[in-house]
Every structure is written in C-alpha cells, then in structure tokens.
C-alpha cells in the first residue's frame, strides 16, 4: 500500500483562495489512498498477468555474448532485427536439455564475432524462467544465473509514441514481415 502524502494531509491546513476548506483531512487521505491503492493494485495485477503469460509461454533459448554489453549502433541493431536476429542461438528443443550447451557451442564456434557486440566471449542458455547458465567459449559453465537472461529490446520514440524497433522496421519497409 502506498503511504505517499499522508502526514502532509493530516497536519496541514487546507486552503483555497485563503479560505479554509470544510473537508476533514482524513476524508482526503482516505480518498487519496484508495485511488493510489487501486492504481497500484491494477499495476501489480497487470505485471503478475504478464509474468504468468511469459512463464506459460517460456521455451528454453540461448544468446551469444560479445565483449560489449551495448550494441555499437543501437538504432541499426534495433531496426535490423535486434536481439532476436543478431544474438539468439537456435536450439533444437526436440532434443533433451543436456544437449543445449553442445548445440550452442557449435553455433558459437561458427560466430567468432557477434555483430554490434564485438568478439564472441561465450553464450547464455535460459533453461527455465528462473535458471540460466553462462558458458565460456569452450562450453564450460561459468555462472548460474538466478533468472533468465534477456539482452533487452530497442524501443523507438517518434514524437510521443513509443514503438518496438522491429515493428518500426516492418512498417517502413526496412524489414519484410516474413523475416524472423
């Protein structure tokens, strides 16, 4: 529950045009808190629903890692496909999870440089929403992650409208709709 502004509303005389308002402070505090509480609860529910949907749809996946943590040209990286195109390592999910590291290592050996991120330093496999493992270039596990690794998305702002970079690229014809 949010407690913003309660002390101020309870002890400060409320005035409008130098006249005292005839509204008890606890009525304003109660209304203020209810509005904020409802808003916070709705945000929490929305976040919980998004998380539940993400968890339900989760499939193991892997990403390349380079020497840089940010792309050298973030705009071009975003509109040309972002992490899905440049960092994602294809895995055969029909195979058991113990084969994922070997599959990813084969891909890494064919990718000495990660476009926009420099020389390849390793890879990450997200086995579950709550478990990822970072590997070095030899396929040795280096770190167990407390949650799935996600390199992030690029969002463009045009005026006051936000749009995913890949959506912008499709709308403007910079990428075909059938590109994965």
Buried (B, 14 or more C-beta within 10 A) or exposed (E): EEEEBBEEBEEEEEEEEEEEEEEEBEEBBEEBBEEBEEEEEEEEEEEEEEEEEEEEEBEBBBBBBBEEEEBEEBEBBBBBBBBBBBBBBEBEEEEEEEEBBEBBBEBBEEBEEBBBBBEBBBBBBBBEBEBBBBBBBEBEEEEEBEEBBEBEEBEBEEEEEEEBBBEBBBEEEBBEEEEE
